[in-house]
């Protein structure tokens, strides 16, 4: 069992990288008319730029974790260190860290599923803002509820992904005529996947 887990841990970054770079997502070259009718080809900006970048950062952080598996040193949320030592940066860094290959995979799939749809609706900057605020806000709320003497250490992007799910749900609710009856499928799938695996 330990060997299978180690193999999965080594294979997971490669699988996630294939998900990121193998999706296309608007990275191809696009024809464009230049002066005198000459066709110029340029790189198109991806439709899911923020989602792709967040995925790459998260997979990269997990690869760093494999080299140094001490989560507190890597920046895990330690309420005691945040409230008693003033290490406020720990409100953001846990969003990039994950406790296991399964934990990483569930959050990456949820991010890809919901983040891409939200980014196409709201754009890259708003999606990044929602993700960041939801991640930091979730960690801040947990630190406040736990109090300064808590010994809890946690990692994961579930709070940030939950923020994306909420924003997409509001968008779909506000614009019911733009989307068909299957529009809520990505939200349903993400919530079910996080409930069962996360």
Steps between C-alpha positions, in 0.01 A plus 500: 500500500783741590670429166178570309457829687860598420451420132176701496677791669770495232256458210246759613699811403550356151129423468406847620753657263349305211158632604632856495715502187312239304165676504566749224276765652581764240878465502523437125607743234236719340502635145490877466522735199808715492599782265451429130287195569784294648377251759678536833468231763508586868437323827147536632440583865347199675134523602589351838824679577441539876374145541804366315741712706339399832517135396867530410584677828314238703666206322839672537441551873412132536821402320690717752313322781632166376852635553412651841192331649497711818179695445552757776838596350340524156233744624205298628232685696595484866255714694743524790777636275262741328342651811787477751803559277341719234580272205210640295640365171374161620149615406593464131771233470282205615290544185796372295581205729325161523504210741501210253493419128124440521446834673699674226321320218152577636579871536668522158203332331259731683708805406514396133128415494364817660787748453500476122126562476518795740799650322322492165209686662687752722851517357845418637540783752162455670547124517844543662355752745211269597738204543744700713237666719314173559821315588632768736153567642441133576833470679442824694156383613640162610782672692251733672267212598784276624668769712866569584561179697388261228750236388315436171713497185319491166563527127295497180314711248150389599402845631624671183322245280182546707521871421516423128202263533298768679589768244410271209170405666411868539594568137283213376213611723523858371513393133268198465417576135863489386554139604307181446356270766837322533678818609508401865655162416858619558403637842316181594791283386753709692299499822441124478866429423617707797243338728599145402878536457598817681 
